[in-house]
Every structure is written in C-alpha cells, then in structure tokens.
Amino acid sequence: MRSADRTTVPTEGLRRLADEETFGRFLARGTGPGPRAGLAPDRPGHHARRAARGGFWALGLAAWLVAALAVAAEPLPPLRWAADAEGGAPYVFRDPTAPGRHVGFEVDLAEALQEELGRRIEFVQYDFKSLVSGLKRGDFDFAMNGLEVTPDRLKAIRFSRPYYVYRLRLVVRQDEERFATLNQCKAVGGVVGTLEDTAAERLLDQLGVRKRIYDSQVEPYDDLEQRQVDAVLLDLPIADYYARQRPKLKYAEEPSARGFYAVAFRKDQEELASQFDAAIDRLWRSGRLQRIYQAWGLWNDDQQALSGAEGMADVLRESARQWTPARYLPLLLQGAWVTIEVSVLSMSVAIALGLPLALGRLFGPAPIRWLAAAYVEFFRGIPVLLLLYFLYYGLPAVSEYYGLAMDLKLAPLQAAVLGFGLNYAAYEAEIYRAGIGSIGVGQWEAAASLGMGPALAFRRIVLPQAIRVILPPMTNDFVALFKDTSIVSVIAVVELTKQYQILAKSSMKYLEIGLATAALYLVMSVPLGYLSRRLERRWGKGA
Amino acid sequence: MIEPLPIAVDHLTKRFGTRTVLDRVSLAIAPRQTVALVGPSGSGKSTLLRCLNGLCAFDAGQIRVGPHVLHAGDGRARRAEARRVRSMLGMIFQDFQLFGHLTALGNVIEAPRRVLGLTKDEAKRRGTELLDRVGLADRAAAYPAELSGGQKQRVAIARAMAMSPRGLLCDEITSALDPELKGEVLAVLEDLKRDGLTLVLVTHEMAFARRSADRVVVLADGAILEDGPPSVVLDHPQTTRAQRFLSRVMT
C-alpha cells in the first residue's frame, strides 16, 4: 500500500463518506431542473401535471441510478499532495524505523485533513525548491511543506488559512562569545547559513547580514560545527529537530520574526482552497491541530495567532514596500563584487594553467602530449555544475571516506574559483594552442638563427605575437565566464544574479531591481570589451 | 675587418623520408669568399643553406664552420653546437621573418640584448648604426607592417649583422621583392662583402652573381654540377643539365 515515493492515507470509512458526499452533489445537480419541469405544464390540467410529475420522478430515478453507477465505478481521484521528504524532518520525512513510510507533523495534518474533507490524499515526493513551479504546472493538487506566506508567493499562489505559526531561530556554537543577536553578528561580519527561498533568507537580506545558502537542513548545522559559518538562522521546527540535540551548538537570541505556514494552491483552485480553509478551521477549533503539534513538540503560545490569522497578506505587501534602492543597491553591489572576484580569480587560474597545458600539447613528449589532451577533453566534456558540486560537496566526503589525512573541505569561493579555473583552463589551453600555432615556423627559425634558444624565442618572439590572436577569444571567454559565474549559487556563493533573484523575490520589484542588475553587468562588461579592443589595436600594430 | 670564417662541407647527405635531397655533397668555402648557389627549384640549395647553420639536421657527412663541427643526426649536442655555429653565421630569409610586434630598431637589438647580454643603450647605439648603414636610420621606430619589402629585407640584414657574424647565409633574399626594390638590398650585400664577410647566397639574380660572386655553384638533384668563377660557370657550363638551366634563367 505504501511505496517509497507515494504514501496514501486510506480509510475505508472515509472512502465511503467521499462517495456519499460526491454522490449527493451529483444528485442535487440531477434534480436541478425539477421545479421548472413541474411548473411548465400548468395549463394542460391536473392529469397532465401528474403525468409530468411522474415523468420527473422517473427521470430523477434514472439520474440517480446513472450517478450511483458512475460513482461506484469511478470515485473522485485522490488529492495529490506534494512535499519534499528528503531530510525534511519534522515536516515530512522518511520513517527511520521503516524507510518506506513517511512521517512528520504534516503527514498527521494530511491525515486529519483527509478525514475532514472526506477525500483521499496521496503523497507525492517533490523537490522543495520546485514546489511552486510544480504547482503552477499542475503536477499535483496542492503543496504543504512548511511553505511560508510571502509577498511574492501571494502573487501567484492562493494560500489556505495558515496552519502553523513559525518563528526563526538563530543557532550558534556553544563557545560563541562575539555575538548573541543577528545585529551583533552582522557587526562582527559573521556569516549566517540558511536555506534558499525562505523567510530566514529574506530576513538576512533585509538586515544585510552575510549569508550562505544551503540545499538541505542538515548541512548548515554541520558547517556551523565545522566553523564554516558563524550561525544558522532557520525556522524553529527545523532548529528544534536538527540542532537542539547537538552539544556543540546552542540557541542564541529569542526567536523572532513570526510568520505563517499555509497550504498552497493555484489561483484557479479557489473551490478546493476554500474547502481546505474550512477544514483547517474545523481542525483548529476542535483542538486536533493542537494535539498534532503537541505530539511533535511543536506546540507553543504563538499558535494562538492562528485564531485571527486573516489579512496578513496586507502586512506582507507592506513589508515589500520597504525595499528602497538605498536598501537593495548595496546588496547588489556586494553581489557584483563576488561576481568580479569569482570571474577574475577563475580566469587567472585558467590563464595560468592553460599555457602549460597548451605547451605540453604542442611541444611535449608523447606522454605529456597525451595527458594534456586528456585534460582538455575531460574538462571540456563535463558540465561545470558537476565539477562545482564535486569540489564543494564531494571532496570532503571523499577524504572522509578514504580516511585521508588532509582536509579537503573548500570554502565556497575557493571551490568556485577552482571549478571554473579547471574548466576554463581547458578552453584557454586550446586558445593558446591555436594562437601559438598561428605563428609560423619561420619566426622560430629567424629567432634561432639569431642565437636564441627555444625558451627565449617563445617568450620574446612567439608569445607576444600569439597574444594578438589569443586575446580576442580569451576576452570573449572572460565575458562568458562573467555570466557563467551565476551558477556558483549552487555551492552557496551569492553573486550578482543570485542576489537579484533573492532581492526581486523579497521585494517583488522584478523590473526595477532587474534593470539595476543589468546596469551593473553592463558597467562591468562594456569596459572589458573596450579594453580588449584597445589591447588588440596596440598589439596588432605590427601585423 | 671581420675575422675570417672558412666553411667546409664534407659528403653531406640529407633525406626527407625516402627522397634524397642532398647526396654526398662536398664543398669548401674559403674565408671572405662570396658563393652564389644556383639551380632549379628542388635542387637542394635551400636545404644545403639550412644545414650550414644547423636549422636542418642531416643524415650523413659533416659540416665544419670555423672551429665548430656539425655531425649527422639530431640530439642535444648537435643543437648546442648549432647554436654556436649560428653565432658566427647569420641568416636572411626570402620572406624577411621580421618580428611583427617589434619596431625596426627593436628587431635589430632584441638578440644582442637577450643573447649577447648587451645593455639597452649599447644595443641601441649599435642598432642605430646598423640601420644607418642599411639606409634606414629614419625608419627605426617603424613597425614591419609599415615598411616596404626592400626596407624589411634591409632591416633583416641589419638584424643579422647585429650579432656580429663572420658570415651570412642569404636564402633567395630578393625573390619576394619588386624589381625596383631588389637593387637597394643587393647594394647592402656588396657593401658587406667589402668588409670581408663570408657570403653564401641562394639566388636567381644571375647579373648579381656575375658581378659580385667569387664563385658560382650549380646544384641539381642534390648534387653539385658545376663549381667555378662566374665567368666560367655562367658562360661555359660543362654539363648539359647546367647549360639547360642557365640558358633558361639568363634570358
């Protein structure tokens, strides 16, 4: 009945209930035309009226039979509920004692909702970050996975009545003495880990605290213990489940920034959403919601706010208005700086590494030639995304697995620079090779006939002329790298594009901040193109 | 006057794959002699020139240039010896091969500075002198792309002379030039000859060979057909092959 990917919460009685309710609605529709049919034959007389009424009942009976048969043969399909069970405690996660089963307070909530709605609910495993897009695409009927009600989401999503009030928890190391609050943390330049696209991330952005973005809920706390970050800010349920038991960590300031979890529907699912509203309301008033949270240790006084949790949309919209240029421009500039840092450092690595590769391929003995060619083919052939993942997440795991003495844990920026450097070195090596190859053998011979050795001839005669050929494609690569760096966000580096995404989502000012971001990119890349053309002219003189 | 440089080629054999380009060629060139190497294309005369300063390895025989000896085969020792030979024997190419990223003066002073270790001032002083000697003092700051073919070749000669060689190898150095520009280059060569430089020229300029060469060597199919003073070789060739070739190029 339960598989790895789908969990159904079936109850025989419920299915019957569902059938009856649907059937009742069907019946009501079937009898709808009744009164009009009865009124129409008024003039033809009593008999006629009785006959008509008899016909009406017959019709009604037939409709009932058809409906009953139809319903019996095909009950309403179960509602498909999407959530991410990968490391998703205490919301939805795999039962540690029975890995095929899912547990969590939202699983219990789904069970309660199933009873209230009288309709089966079926679990669909879905990547947390894709929940909203999956909902829009119609991959499932609703998402319920600790989704916070936020301004940008309100635009595209019909949220149900909230079912939980969360707060954010700042967790630090036990021996932390530099700061106890987020603002103090910002003052000492601390880096705070959090999850992407959450209320916690938005709060960090609003306060301008340096942050590192993670994909799962365990890693930030692991990194906190490993001193890779200075604090972790996440929803209280997550902190309670993943951080409270760790002796090396402690809770810092009191929880702050209250917010709501609600069930997400598409805008066109108003009917279903209002059914959920009513059902959640009933669960709240009957005390069942409280019992679920108590069972999971999630109950607290904050939940009283669920009583009057209406109209919060306006509050959230108001907060979006606070995003002025003075507030987001410094953050964009920070992102731009990271983009420059990653691009310049990566390109330096690529240019430094590409030259020996090209020389090895052009002039080396057979094994070196072969190795250099293999390097180029390998790094051109694999996606840089894979490389970044491996360097950042994979290397520490590898060193741990094989018990290597050295610590292969790279900081996000190091991993990004190394990843792009290794990748682009393959391309730069080919550009060098083409450039050096374009200088004819005659130049080498002329240099040799003047008594120059190969190294001197290369350095003073061949390379300076090859640069003319090398420079334009290398500048192109640099501009491409500039844009490619936007994918380093997967290893928790927040550069310009990522910063734009975050800010636009928080503020809803997609166009305004988008133009500012584009302007920043242009300010950086246009002078680069200009510089390249100037250098080309200068070195191109003797051509 | 320049130190004398005798050159002796002894049973030199050079093959490209299965094709024998030079077949047991022997040739002794006295110091301060000017030798014109002529012959149909593919006769091996350019290859012989390139063997003389070690740009080409060869398969058998040996070459003596002043105190240095080049042996058959390739290897670290041969390349080191070749570099020593080149310090005595400059080379000028048909297609100039000036360094495009350097000015005329830059081309001339690069090797003296980097190879001989001259200071920049010293190298510049001598470089300017040499450019003046080839009549290009006013073009010192020009890049190769801004020079005419004749000017380029004169810069190339100044560049070779900057290394103070005792001999010059000239590989068809006027072939790429318009007729009216050839004269200026050949005039520079005659000037150098007066200094006592040993000159070995691969050339098609029979008038120049007749006027300035001490000796004309006709090469065909990797072997020497004729060897003697210009008046003898050019006017009374002994072999029919040489007769045919010379009658074709001298009309």
Chai-1 contact restraints between the chains, C-beta under 6 A:
chainA,res_idxA,chainB,res_idxB,connection_type,confidence,min_distance_angstrom,max_distance_angstrom,comment,restraint_id
A,G442,B,Q97,contact,1.0,0.0,6.0,A-B,restraint_1
A,E445,B,L55,contact,1.0,0.0,6.0,A-B,restraint_2
A,A446,B,Q97,contact,1.0,0.0,6.0,A-B,restraint_3
A,S449,B,R86,contact,1.0,0.0,6.0,A-B,restraint_4
A,S449,B,M91,contact,1.0,0.0,6.0,A-B,restraint_5
A,L450,B,A111,contact,1.0,0.0,6.0,A-B,restraint_6
A,L450,B,M163,contact,1.0,0.0,6.0,A-B,restraint_7
A,G451,B,R86,contact,1.0,0.0,6.0,A-B,restraint_8
A,G451,B,S87,contact,1.0,0.0,6.0,A-B,restraint_9
A,G451,B,V115,contact,1.0,0.0,6.0,A-B,restraint_10
A,M452,B,V115,contact,1.0,0.0,6.0,A-B,restraint_11
A,L456,B,R114,contact,1.0,0.0,6.0,A-B,restraint_12
A,I461,B,F99,contact,1.0,0.0,6.0,A-B,restraint_13
A,P464,B,H101,contact,1.0,0.0,6.0,A-B,restraint_14
A,Q465,B,G100,contact,1.0,0.0,6.0,A-B,restraint_15
A,Q465,B,H101,contact,1.0,0.0,6.0,A-B,restraint_16
A,K541,B,Y143,contact,1.0,0.0,6.0,A-B,restraint_17
A,G542,B,G100,contact,1.0,0.0,6.0,A-B,restraint_18
A,G542,B,H101,contact,1.0,0.0,6.0,A-B,restraint_19
A,G542,B,Y143,contact,1.0,0.0,6.0,A-B,restraint_20
A,G542,B,P144,contact,1.0,0.0,6.0,A-B,restraint_21
A,G542,B,A145,contact,1.0,0.0,6.0,A-B,restraint_22
A,A543,B,G100,contact,1.0,0.0,6.0,A-B,restraint_23
A,A543,B,A145,contact,1.0,0.0,6.0,A-B,restraint_24
